[in-house]
Amino acid sequence: MNPKIFVVGSSNIDQFSYASNMPKDGETVFGESYETGFGGKGANQAVMIGLLGSDAYIITCLGDDLFADATLENYKNHLVNVDFVQRVSGSSGVAPIWVDSKGENRIIVIPGANSKIDSEKAILDIQKVGDISVIVGQCEIPMKINNEIFKFAKENNITTIFNPAPGKYLNSEFLNYIDWLIPNETEFEIVSKTNLNEENLIKFNGQIKGGLIVTLGERGAAYVKSDKIEYFDAPKVKVVDTTGAGDAFVGTFAHAIGMLKSPEEAIRLAIEKSSLSVTKKGTQSSYSSSSE
């Protein structure tokens, strides 16, 4: 039986501008190309989970604009269950993204309907499905919503994975609800209020109840276990676009944990899939299934 994994989070339309160099204040530059795609950290992670073969469910909120129906269809095409998607009046989320010649990106997220998820309804929907293996969340929806849903998950023995992105400080109460915390380097410094070094990784890990994994971009990932750190290298690849690589990692890790893989196995698979994603343009369009 495939694990049932709920992702609670954002759905956005990504608007990509590719340019050799990013403009400075007051400067105008010409770009090479422009594309739109489906994104949002919650959506990306759910699509990755669905592609890998878990039963993926998304709890998100869409507006009544032209993007909403297309977003629903995209979920269905990527094997993500949309029975519990919520709808409100107004705009869906959007994210203008600038990508430079090195594949590095800058993103502005405009949440729109993402800020209006009804947590009470979400919890009732999770209860309807039952037998949930994992719940995944991020910071692109209000933390009040995350707090209520993750508290419910913890009280009902559902494994919880939280990606604190965009970077946001998390209070100790919320951290108690998290089984796996997965920040990148910058997000770790925001969450821990310390610089990224081995001493601080070990110290912060001792302050939380769950496991800590820090993604390190092209250097792979660090898994902090008690008083030691295990590093996992990433393969050398030609980087085209790093957008969504962190979401590919989190979604793959959630799938692997749902499949009862060890943390080490889950990290290796997550690095493999996230590294592959940076070799292609786009976000969800750069993700691959288990057979690829």
DOMI-738225 format. One line per 3 residues: number of its first residue (from 1); their letters; for each residue x, y, z of N, C-alpha, C, O. Coordinates in steps of 0.1 Angstrom, whole numbers, plus 2048, in hexadecimal, padded with zeros to 3 digits. Example, Ala and Ser with C-alpha at 12.3 -4.5 7.8 and 13.67 -1.06 7.14 Angstrom:
2
1 = AS = 884/7C7/84E/87B/7D3/84E/884/7DF/84E/88E/7DF/855 ~ 880/7EA/847/889/7F5/847/881/800/84F/886/80B/850 $
END
This chain:
292
1 = MNP = 808/7F4/800/800/800/800/809/80C/800/812/80D/808 ~ 805/816/7F7/80D/823/7F7/80A/82B/803/7FF/82B/808 ~ 815/832/808/812/83B/814/809/847/810/80A/84C/805 $
4 = KIF = 801/84B/819/7F9/857/817/800/863/81D/803/863/829 ~ 803/86D/814/80A/878/819/803/885/816/7FF/888/80A ~ 800/88D/820/7F9/89A/81E/803/8A5/81E/80C/8A6/827 $
7 = VVG = 802/8AE/814/80A/8BA/814/801/8C5/817/7F7/8C7/810 ~ 804/8CD/821/7FC/8D9/824/805/8E5/820/80F/8E8/826 ~ 800/8ED/816/808/8F8/812/803/900/806/7F7/900/803 $
10 = SSN = 80C/906/7FF/809/910/7F5/808/90B/7E7/80F/901/7E4 ~ 800/911/7DF/800/90F/7D1/802/91D/7CA/7FB/926/7CD ~ 80C/91E/7C1/80E/92A/7BA/810/928/7AB/812/91D/7A7 $
13 = IDQ = 80E/932/7A4/812/932/796/820/939/796/822/944/799 ~ 82A/931/791/838/937/790/839/93E/783/835/93A/778 ~ 840/94A/784/842/952/778/851/954/777/857/95C/77E $
16 = FSY = 857/94D/76D/866/94C/76C/86B/957/762/866/958/757 ~ 875/95E/767/87D/967/75E/88B/962/75E/891/962/769 ~ 891/95F/753/89F/95A/752/8A7/965/74C/8A4/96B/741 $
19 = ASN = 8B2/969/753/8BB/974/74F/8C9/971/753/8CB/96A/75D ~ 8D3/975/74B/8E1/973/74E/8E4/979/75C/8EC/973/764 ~ 8E0/985/75E/8E3/98C/76B/8D6/992/771/8CD/996/769 $
22 = MPK = 8D5/993/77E/8CA/999/784/8CB/9A8/784/8D7/9AD/786 ~ 8C1/9AF/782/8C2/9BE/783/8C5/9C3/790/8C0/9BE/79B ~ 8CD/9CE/791/8CF/9D5/79D/8C4/9DF/7A0/8BB/9E1/797 $
25 = DGE = 8C4/9E6/7AB/8BA/9F0/7AE/8B9/9FA/7A3/8C3/A00/79F ~ 8AD/9FC/79D/8AB/A06/793/8B0/A02/785/8AF/A0A/77C ~ 8B5/9F6/784/8BA/9F1/777/8B0/9E9/76F/8A9/9E1/775 $
28 = TVF = 8B1/9EA/762/8A9/9E1/759/8B2/9D9/751/8BC/9DE/74B ~ 8B0/9CC/751/8B8/9C3/749/8AF/9BB/73F/8A3/9B9/742 ~ 8B4/9B5/734/8AD/9AD/72C/8AF/99E/730/8B9/99A/734 $
31 = GES = 8A4/997/72F/8A4/989/733/8A5/980/726/8A2/985/71B ~ 8A7/973/728/8A8/96A/71D/89B/963/71A/897/960/70F ~ 893/960/725/886/959/723/87D/95B/72F/881/95F/73A $
34 = YET = 870/958/72C/866/959/737/85D/94D/736/859/949/72B ~ 859/947/741/851/93B/742/848/93C/74E/84B/943/758 ~ 83C/936/74D/834/934/759/833/925/75C/834/91D/753 $
37 = GFG = 831/922/769/82F/914/76D/828/913/77A/825/91E/780 ~ 825/907/77F/81E/905/78B/829/904/796/833/8FD/795 ~ 826/90A/7A2/82F/90A/7AD/828/90C/7BA/81C/909/7BC $
40 = GKG = 830/911/7C3/82C/912/7D1/833/906/7D8/833/8FB/7D3 ~ 838/909/7E4/840/8FE/7EA/838/8F2/7EE/83C/8E7/7EC ~ 82B/8F4/7F2/823/8E9/7F5/81F/8E1/7E9/820/8D5/7E9 $
43 = ANQ = 81C/8E8/7DE/819/8E2/7D1/825/8DA/7CC/823/8CE/7C8 ~ 831/8E0/7CD/83D/8D9/7C8/83F/8CC/7CF/842/8C1/7C9 ~ 83E/8CD/7DC/841/8C1/7E4/836/8B6/7E2/83A/8AA/7E1 $
46 = AVM = 82A/8BA/7E0/81F/8B0/7DE/821/8AA/7D0/81F/89D/7CF ~ 825/8B1/7C6/827/8AC/7B9/833/8A2/7B9/832/897/7B3 ~ 83D/8A5/7C0/849/89C/7C1/844/88F/7C8/848/884/7C3 $
49 = IGL = 83C/890/7D2/837/884/7D9/82F/87C/7D0/830/86F/7D0 ~ 826/882/7C9/81D/87B/7C0/825/874/7B5/822/868/7B1 ~ 82F/87A/7AF/837/875/7A4/83E/868/7A9/840/85F/7A2 $
52 = LGS = 842/868/7B6/84A/85D/7BB/841/851/7BF/846/846/7C2 ~ 834/853/7BF/82B/847/7C1/823/846/7CE/81B/83D/7D0 ~ 826/850/7D7/81E/850/7E4/810/856/7E0/80E/85C/7D6 $
55 = DAY = 806/853/7E9/7F9/859/7E7/7FA/868/7ED/7FA/86A/7F9 ~ 7FB/871/7E4/7FD/87F/7E7/7F0/887/7E8/7E8/886/7DF ~ 7EE/88E/7F3/7E3/897/7F5/7E8/8A5/7F7/7F2/8A7/7FE $
58 = IIT = 7E1/8AF/7F2/7E4/8BC/7F4/7D9/8C4/7FB/7CD/8C3/7F7 ~ 7DC/8CA/806/7D3/8D4/80C/7D9/8E2/809/7E3/8E6/80F ~ 7D2/8E9/801/7D6/8F6/7FD/7CA/8FF/7FA/7BE/8F9/7FB $
61 = CLG = 7CB/90B/7F7/7C0/914/7F4/7C2/91C/7E8/7CD/922/7E6 ~ 7B9/91B/7DF/7B9/922/7D2/7AF/92D/7D1/7A4/92C/7D8 ~ 7B1/937/7C9/7A7/942/7C7/79D/93E/7BC/79B/932/7B9 $
64 = DDL = 797/949/7B7/78D/946/7AC/792/94D/79F/78A/951/797 ~ 79F/94D/79D/7A5/953/791/7A7/949/787/7A5/93D/789 ~ 7AD/94D/77C/7AF/943/771/7BA/939/774/7BB/92F/76D $
67 = FAD = 7C3/93B/77E/7CD/932/781/7C8/926/789/7CE/91B/788 ~ 7BD/927/790/7B8/91D/799/7B5/90F/792/7BA/905/796 ~ 7AD/910/788/7A9/903/781/7B5/8FD/77A/7B6/8F0/77A $
70 = ATL = 7BE/905/775/7CA/8FF/76F/7D3/8F8/77A/7D9/8EE/777 ~ 7D3/8FE/786/7DB/8F8/791/7D5/8EB/795/7DC/8E1/797 ~ 7C8/8EA/796/7C1/8DD/799/7C4/8D3/78F/7C7/8C7/792 $
73 = ENY = 7C4/8D6/782/7C7/8CD/778/7D5/8C8/778/7D8/8BC/776 ~ 7DE/8D1/77B/7EC/8CE/77D/7EE/8C4/788/7F6/8BA/786 ~ 7E8/8C6/793/7E9/8BC/79E/7E4/8AE/799/7EB/8A4/79C $
76 = KNH = 7D9/8AE/793/7D4/8A1/78E/7DD/89A/785/7DF/88E/785 ~ 7E3/8A2/77C/7ED/89C/772/7F9/897/779/800/88E/773 ~ 7FC/89B/785/808/896/78D/804/88D/798/80C/88B/7A2 $
79 = LVN = 7F8/888/797/7F4/87D/7A1/7F2/882/7AF/7F5/87B/7B9 ~ 7EE/88F/7B0/7EC/895/7BE/7DD/896/7C0/7D6/89C/7B7 ~ 7D8/890/7CB/7C9/891/7CE/7C5/89F/7D1/7CB/8A5/7DA $
82 = VDF = 7BA/8A4/7CB/7B6/8B2/7CD/7A8/8B3/7D4/7A2/8BD/7D4 ~ 7A4/8A8/7DA/797/8A8/7E1/796/8B2/7EC/78B/8B6/7EF ~ 7A1/8B6/7F1/7A1/8BF/7FD/7A6/8CD/7FB/7AA/8D4/804 $
85 = VQR = 7A7/8D0/7EE/7AC/8DE/7EA/7A0/8E7/7EE/795/8E5/7EA ~ 7A4/8F2/7F4/79A/8FC/7F8/79A/908/7EE/7A4/90A/7E8 ~ 78E/90F/7ED/78C/91A/7E4/787/926/7EB/77E/925/7F4 $
88 = VSG = 78C/932/7E7/787/93E/7ED/786/949/7E1/78B/946/7D6 ~ 77F/954/7E4/77F/95F/7DA/78D/966/7DA/793/966/7E5 ~ 791/96B/7CF/79D/972/7CE/7A8/96B/7C6/7A4/961/7BE $
91 = SSG = 7B4/96F/7C7/7BF/96A/7BE/7C6/95E/7C5/7C7/95C/7D1 ~ 7CA/955/7BC/7D3/94A/7C1/7E1/94F/7C3/7E4/95B/7BF ~ 7EA/947/7C8/7F7/94C/7CB/800/94D/7BE/7FE/945/7B5 $
94 = VAP = 809/956/7BD/812/957/7B2/820/959/7B8/822/95E/7C3 ~ 82A/956/7AF/838/957/7B3/841/95B/7A8/845/953/7A0 ~ 844/968/7A6/84E/96C/79C/85C/968/7A0/860/969/7AB $
97 = IWV = 863/961/796/870/95B/799/87A/960/78F/877/960/783 ~ 886/965/793/890/969/78B/89C/95F/78C/8A0/95B/797 ~ 8A0/95A/780/8AB/950/780/8B7/955/778/8B5/95A/76D $
100 = DSK = 8C3/955/77E/8CF/95A/777/8D6/94F/76F/8D2/944/76F ~ 8E1/953/769/8E9/94A/760/8EF/93E/768/8F2/934/762 ~ 8F0/940/775/8F6/935/77D/8EB/92B/782/8EE/922/789 $
103 = GEN = 8DE/92E/77F/8D3/926/784/8CE/92A/791/8C5/924/797 ~ 8D4/935/797/8CF/939/7A4/8C3/942/7A3/8C1/948/798 ~ 8BA/941/7AD/8AD/948/7AB/8AA/952/7B7/8B0/951/7C2 $
106 = RII = 8A1/95B/7B4/89C/965/7BD/88C/964/7BB/888/964/7B0 ~ 885/964/7C7/877/961/7C6/86F/96B/7CE/873/96D/7DA ~ 864/970/7C9/85A/978/7D1/84D/970/7D1/848/96D/7C7 $
109 = VIP = 848/96C/7DD/83C/964/7DE/831/96D/7E3/832/975/7ED ~ 826/96D/7DB/81A/975/7DE/80F/96B/7E2/80A/964/7D9 ~ 80C/969/7EF/804/95D/7F3/7F6/95C/7EE/7F1/951/7EA $
112 = GAN = 7EF/967/7ED/7E1/967/7E8/7D9/95D/7F1/7D9/95E/7FD ~ 7D2/954/7EA/7C9/94A/7F1/7D0/941/7FB/7CA/93B/804 ~ 7DD/940/7F9/7E5/937/802/7E4/93B/811/7E5/932/81A $
115 = SKI = 7E1/947/813/7DF/94C/821/7D2/949/828/7D0/94C/833 ~ 7C9/943/820/7BB/941/825/7B7/932/827/7AB/92F/826 ~ 7C1/92A/828/7BE/91C/82B/7B6/91A/838/7BA/920/842 $
118 = DSE = 7AB/913/838/7A3/910/844/7A9/904/84B/7A7/8F9/846 ~ 7B0/906/856/7B7/8FB/85D/7AD/8F1/863/7AF/8E5/863 ~ 7A1/8F6/868/797/8EC/86D/792/8E3/863/791/8D7/865 $
121 = KAI = 78F/8E8/857/78B/8E0/84C/796/8D6/848/793/8CB/845 ~ 7A2/8DB/848/7AE/8D3/844/7AF/8C7/84D/7B1/8BC/849 ~ 7AD/8C9/85A/7AE/8BE/864/7A3/8B4/862/7A5/8A8/863 $
124 = LDI = 797/8B9/860/78C/8B0/85D/78E/8A7/851/78B/89B/850 ~ 794/8AD/846/797/8A6/83A/7A2/89B/83C/7A1/890/837 ~ 7AC/89F/844/7B6/895/847/7B0/889/84F/7B4/87E/84D $
127 = QKV = 7A7/88C/858/7A1/881/860/798/879/857/797/86C/859 ~ 792/87E/84C/78A/877/843/792/86C/83C/78D/861/83B ~ 79E/870/838/7A6/866/831/7AC/85B/83A/7AB/84F/837 $
130 = GDI = 7B1/85F/845/7B6/856/84F/7C3/84F/84B/7C6/84F/83F ~ 7C9/848/854/7D5/840/851/7E0/848/849/7E6/843/840 ~ 7E2/854/84E/7EC/85D/848/7FA/85A/84D/7FC/859/859 $
133 = SVI = 804/859/843/811/856/847/819/862/84B/821/862/855 ~ 818/86D/843/820/879/844/818/885/841/810/885/838 ~ 81B/890/848/816/89D/845/822/8A6/843/82B/8A7/84B $
136 = VGQ = 821/8AE/838/82D/8B7/834/828/8C5/834/81D/8C8/82F ~ 830/8CF/839/82C/8DD/838/838/8E6/836/844/8E1/836 ~ 835/8F3/833/83F/8FD/831/83A/90A/836/830/90B/83D $
139 = CEI = 841/915/833/83E/922/839/837/92C/82F/837/938/831 ~ 832/927/824/82B/92F/81A/81C/931/81D/815/938/816 ~ 818/92B/828/80A/92E/82D/80C/933/83C/817/931/842 $
142 = PMK = 802/939/842/803/93E/84F/807/934/859/802/928/859 ~ 810/937/862/814/92D/86C/809/929/876/80A/91E/87B ~ 7FF/931/878/7F4/92D/880/7ED/921/87A/7E9/918/882 $
145 = INN = 7EC/920/86D/7E6/915/867/7EF/908/868/7EA/8FE/86C ~ 7FC/90A/866/805/8FF/868/805/8FA/876/805/8EE/879 ~ 804/903/880/805/900/88E/7F9/8F6/891/7FB/8EC/898 $
148 = EIF = 7ED/8FA/88D/7E1/8F2/890/7E1/8E4/88A/7DE/8DA/890 ~ 7E6/8E4/87D/7E6/8D7/876/7F1/8CE/87B/7EF/8C2/87C ~ 7FD/8D4/87E/808/8CB/882/806/8C7/891/80B/8BC/895 $
151 = KFA = 7FF/8CF/899/7FC/8CA/8A6/7F2/8BE/8A5/7F4/8B5/8AD ~ 7E8/8BF/89D/7DF/8B4/89B/7E7/8A7/896/7E5/89C/89B ~ 7F0/8A9/88D/7F8/89E/887/800/897/892/801/88B/894 $
154 = KEN = 807/89F/89A/80F/89A/8A5/807/892/8AF/80B/888/8B4 ~ 7FB/898/8B3/7F2/891/8BC/7ED/884/8B7/7E8/87C/8BF ~ 7ED/882/8AA/7E8/876/8A4/7F2/86D/89D/7F0/865/895 $
157 = NIT = 7FF/86F/8A2/80A/867/89E/80C/866/88F/810/85C/88A ~ 80A/871/888/80E/872/87A/81C/879/879/81E/883/87F ~ 824/872/872/832/878/870/831/886/869/82A/887/85F $
160 = TIF = 838/88F/86E/838/89D/869/845/8A1/864/850/89F/86A ~ 845/8A8/858/851/8AD/852/84E/8BC/84F/844/8BF/849 ~ 858/8C4/853/855/8D3/851/862/8D9/84B/86D/8D7/84F $
163 = NPA = 85F/8E0/840/869/8E8/839/867/8F6/83B/85E/8FC/836 ~ 870/8FD/844/86D/90B/848/871/915/83D/87B/91C/83F ~ 86A/914/832/86D/91D/827/860/923/822/856/91D/820 $
166 = PGK = 861/930/81E/86C/939/821/870/93A/830/868/937/838 ~ 87D/93D/832/882/93D/840/87A/944/84A/877/950/848 ~ 877/93E/855/86F/944/85F/873/93E/86D/875/932/86E $
169 = YLN = 874/946/877/877/941/884/86B/939/889/85F/93D/888 ~ 86D/92D/88F/862/925/894/863/924/8A3/86E/921/8A8 ~ 858/926/8A9/858/925/8B8/859/917/8BD/857/90D/8B6 $
172 = SEF = 85D/915/8CA/860/908/8CF/854/8FF/8CF/855/8F3/8CE ~ 848/905/8D1/83C/8FD/8D2/83A/8F6/8C4/837/8EA/8C3 ~ 83B/8FE/8B9/839/8F8/8AC/844/8EE/8A9/841/8E3/8A3 $
175 = LNY = 850/8F0/8AD/85B/8E7/8AA/858/8D9/8B1/85D/8CF/8AC ~ 851/8D9/8BC/84E/8CD/8C3/845/8C4/8BA/844/8B8/8BD ~ 83E/8CA/8B0/835/8C2/8A8/83C/8BC/89C/836/8B4/894 $
178 = IDW = 849/8BF/89A/850/8BB/88E/859/8AF/890/862/8AF/899 ~ 857/8A5/888/860/899/888/86D/89B/880/878/896/884 ~ 86B/8A2/875/877/8A5/86C/877/8B3/867/86D/8B8/861 $
181 = LIP = 881/8BB/86B/882/8C9/867/88D/8C9/85C/898/8C5/85E ~ 889/8CF/851/892/8CF/845/894/8DD/840/88D/8E1/836 ~ 89D/8E5/845/8A0/8F2/840/8AC/8F2/836/8B3/8E8/836 $
184 = NET = 8AD/8FC/82E/8BA/8FD/827/8C4/905/830/8C0/908/83B ~ 8CF/909/82A/8D9/910/833/8D4/91D/838/8D5/920/844 ~ 8CE/925/830/8C9/932/834/8BE/931/83E/8BD/938/848 $
187 = EFE = 8B5/928/83B/8A9/925/844/8AD/920/851/8A7/923/85C ~ 8B8/918/852/8BD/913/85F/8C1/91F/867/8BE/91F/873 ~ 8C8/929/861/8CD/934/869/8C1/93C/86F/8C2/942/87A $
190 = IVS = 8B6/93D/867/8AB/945/86B/8A3/93D/876/89F/943/881 ~ 8A2/930/875/89A/928/87E/8A2/927/88C/89C/928/896 ~ 8AF/925/88B/8B7/923/897/8BD/930/89D/8C1/930/8A8 $
193 = KTN = 8BC/93B/895/8C2/948/899/8D1/946/89C/8D6/94D/8A5 ~ 8D7/93E/894/8E6/93C/895/8EC/93B/888/8E5/93A/87E ~ 8F9/93C/887/900/939/87A/901/92A/877/900/922/881 $
196 = LNE = 902/927/86B/903/919/867/912/914/869/91A/917/861 ~ 914/90C/873/920/905/875/91D/8F8/87D/912/8F6/882 ~ 926/8EF/87E/923/8E2/884/91F/8E3/893/916/8DC/897 $
199 = ENL = 926/8EC/89A/922/8EE/8A8/914/8F2/8AA/90D/8ED/8B2 ~ 910/8FC/8A1/902/901/8A2/8F8/8F6/89D/8EC/8F6/8A3 ~ 8FB/8EF/893/8F2/8E4/88F/8F0/8DA/89A/8E4/8D6/89C $
202 = IKF = 8FA/8D6/8A1/8F9/8CC/8AC/8F1/8D2/8B7/8E9/8CC/8BD ~ 8F4/8DF/8BA/8ED/8E5/8C6/8DF/8E7/8C3/8D6/8E4/8CC ~ 8DB/8EB/8B7/8CD/8ED/8B4/8C6/8E0/8B3/8BA/8DF/8B8 $
205 = NGQ = 8CC/8D6/8AE/8C6/8C9/8AD/8C2/8C4/8BB/8B8/8BD/8BD ~ 8CB/8C7/8C5/8C8/8C3/8D3/8BC/8CB/8D9/8B7/8C7/8E4 ~ 8B8/8D6/8D3/8AD/8DE/8D8/89F/8DA/8D2/895/8DF/8D7 $
208 = IKG = 89F/8D1/8C8/892/8CD/8C2/890/8BE/8C4/89A/8B7/8C6 ~ 884/8BA/8C3/881/8AC/8C5/882/8A4/8B9/885/898/8BA ~ 880/8AA/8AD/880/8A2/8A1/88E/8A1/89B/898/8A6/8A1 $
211 = GLI = 88F/89B/88F/89C/89A/888/89E/8A7/880/895/8AE/87C ~ 8AB/8AA/87D/8AF/8B6/876/8B8/8B2/86A/8C2/8AB/86B ~ 8B3/8B7/85E/8BB/8B5/852/8BC/8C2/84B/8B2/8C9/84A $
214 = VTL = 8C8/8C6/848/8CA/8D3/841/8CF/8D1/833/8D9/8CA/831 ~ 8C8/8D6/829/8CC/8D4/81C/8D7/8DF/818/8D6/8EA/81D ~ 8E1/8DB/811/8ED/8E3/80E/8EF/8E6/800/8FB/8E8/7FC $
217 = GER = 8E4/8E6/7F8/8E6/8E8/7EA/8EF/8DE/7E3/8ED/8D2/7E4 ~ 8F9/8E3/7DB/901/8DA/7D3/90A/8D1/7DC/910/8C8/7D7 ~ 90B/8D5/7E9/913/8CD/7F2/90B/8C2/7F9/910/8BA/802 $
220 = GAA = 8FE/8C0/7F5/8F6/8B5/7FB/8EE/8B9/807/8E6/8C2/806 ~ 8F0/8B1/812/8E7/8B4/81E/8EF/8AF/82A/8F8/8A6/829 ~ 8EB/8B4/835/8F1/8B1/842/8E6/8AB/84B/8DB/8B2/84D $
223 = YVK = 8E8/89F/851/8DE/899/85A/8E4/899/867/8EF/893/86A ~ 8DE/8A0/871/8E3/8A2/87E/8DD/897/887/8D1/896/889 ~ 8E6/88F/88D/8E2/884/896/8E9/886/8A3/8F5/883/8A4 $
226 = SDK = 8E1/889/8AD/8E7/88B/8BB/8F3/895/8BA/8F1/8A1/8B7 ~ 8FF/890/8BD/90B/898/8BD/914/897/8B1/920/89A/8B2 ~ 90E/892/8A6/916/890/89A/90E/894/88E/902/894/88E $
229 = IEY = 915/897/883/90F/89B/876/913/891/86B/91F/88F/86A ~ 90A/88C/864/90D/884/859/90A/88B/84C/8FF/891/84A ~ 914/88C/843/913/894/837/910/88B/82B/915/880/82A $
232 = FDA = 907/88F/822/904/888/816/907/890/80A/901/89B/809 ~ 910/88C/802/914/894/7F6/90A/893/7EB/902/88A/7EA ~ 909/89E/7E3/901/89E/7D7/909/89B/7CB/915/89F/7CB $
235 = PKV = 903/895/7C1/90B/893/7B5/90E/8A0/7AD/907/8AA/7AF ~ 919/8A0/7A6/91C/8AC/79E/914/8AC/791/914/8A2/789 ~ 90C/8B6/790/903/8B8/784/905/8C6/77E/90A/8CF/785 $
238 = KVV = 900/8C7/772/900/8D4/76B/8F3/8DC/770/8E8/8D7/76D ~ 8F5/8E7/777/8EA/8EE/77D/8E3/8F7/773/8EA/900/76D ~ 8D6/8F5/770/8CF/8FE/767/8C6/907/76F/8C5/913/76C $
241 = DTT = 8BF/902/779/8B5/90A/781/8B3/903/78E/8AE/8F7/78F ~ 8B6/90A/799/8B5/904/7A6/8A7/905/7AC/8A4/900/7B7 ~ 89E/90C/7A5/890/90E/7AB/889/901/7AD/889/8F8/7A5 $
244 = GAG = 884/8FF/7BA/87D/8F3/7BD/885/8E7/7C1/880/8DD/7C5 ~ 892/8E9/7C2/89B/8DD/7C5/898/8D9/7D4/898/8CE/7D7 ~ 897/8E3/7DD/894/8E0/7EB/887/8D9/7ED/885/8D0/7F5 $
247 = DAF = 87D/8DD/7E4/870/8D6/7E5/871/8C8/7E0/86A/8BF/7E6 ~ 879/8C6/7D6/87B/8B8/7D1/881/8B0/7DC/87D/8A4/7DE ~ 88A/8B5/7E4/891/8AE/7EF/886/8AB/7F9/885/89F/7FD $
250 = VGT = 87E/8B5/7FE/875/8B2/808/86A/8A8/804/866/89F/80C ~ 865/8AA/7F8/85B/8A0/7F3/860/892/7F2/859/889/7F6 ~ 86C/891/7ED/872/883/7EC/874/87D/7FA/872/872/7FC $
253 = FAH = 879/886/803/87C/881/810/86F/87C/817/86F/871/81D ~ 864/884/815/857/880/81B/852/873/815/84E/86A/81C ~ 854/871/808/850/864/802/858/859/807/852/84E/80B $
256 = AIG = 865/85B/808/86D/850/80D/86B/84C/81C/86A/840/81F ~ 868/856/824/865/853/832/857/84C/833/855/843/83B ~ 84E/850/82A/841/84A/82A/842/83B/825/83A/833/829 $
259 = MLK = 84C/838/81D/84F/82B/819/857/823/823/85C/818/821 ~ 85A/829/82F/861/823/83A/870/821/837/876/818/83C ~ 875/829/82E/884/829/82C/88B/82F/838/885/837/840 $
262 = SPE = 897/82C/83A/89F/832/845/8A2/841/841/8A1/844/836 ~ 8A4/849/84B/8A8/857/848/8B3/858/83E/8B3/861/835 ~ 8BD/850/840/8C9/851/837/8C4/84D/828/8C9/854/81F $
265 = EAI = 8BC/843/827/8B7/83F/819/8AF/84B/813/8B0/84E/808 ~ 8A7/851/81C/89E/85B/818/8A6/867/813/8A2/86E/809 ~ 8B0/86B/81A/8B9/876/817/8C0/874/809/8C1/87D/801 $
268 = RLA = 8C5/868/808/8CC/865/7FB/8C3/866/7EF/8C6/86C/7E5 ~ 8B7/861/7F0/8AD/861/7E5/8A9/870/7E3/8A7/874/7D7 ~ 8A7/878/7EE/8A3/886/7ED/8AE/88E/7E5/8AB/896/7DD $
271 = IEK = 8BB/88B/7E8/8C6/892/7E2/8C6/88E/7D3/8C8/897/7CA ~ 8C4/882/7D0/8C4/87D/7C2/8B9/885/7BA/8BC/88A/7AF ~ 8AD/885/7BF/8A2/88C/7B8/8A3/89B/7B7/8A0/8A1/7AD $
274 = SSL = 8A8/8A1/7C2/8AA/8B0/7C2/8B5/8B4/7B9/8B5/8BE/7B2 ~ 8C0/8AC/7B8/8CB/8AE/7AF/8C7/8AD/7A1/8CB/8B5/798 ~ 8BF/8A3/79E/8BA/8A2/790/8B1/8AE/78C/8B1/8B2/780 $
277 = SVT = 8AA/8B3/795/8A1/8BE/792/8A8/8CB/78E/8A3/8D2/786 ~ 8B4/8CD/793/8BB/8DA/78F/8C1/8D9/781/8C6/8E3/77D ~ 8C1/8CE/77B/8C6/8CD/76D/8BC/8D1/763/8BF/8D1/757 $
280 = KKG = 8B0/8D5/767/8A5/8D9/75E/89F/8E6/762/8A0/8EA/76D ~ 899/8ED/758/892/8FA/75B/885/8F7/762/87F/8EC/761 ~ 881/901/76A/873/8FF/770/873/8F9/77E/87E/8F5/783 $
283 = TQS = 868/8F7/783/866/8F2/790/861/8E4/78F/868/8DA/78E ~ 854/8E2/78F/84E/8D5/78E/851/8CE/781/853/8C2/781 ~ 853/8D5/777/857/8D0/76A/865/8C9/76A/868/8C2/761 $
286 = SYS = 86D/8CC/775/87A/8C6/776/87A/8BA/77E/885/8B4/780 ~ 86F/8B6/784/86E/8AA/78C/86D/89D/784/867/89D/779 ~ 872/892/78A/871/886/783/86A/87B/78C/86B/87C/798 $
289 = SSS = 864/871/786/85E/866/78D/868/85C/792/874/85E/78F ~ 863/852/799/86C/848/79E/873/840/794/87D/83A/796 ~ 86D/83F/788/872/837/77D/87C/83E/774/882/838/76B $
292 = E = 87E/84C/777/887/853/76E/894/856/774/89D/85C/76E $
END
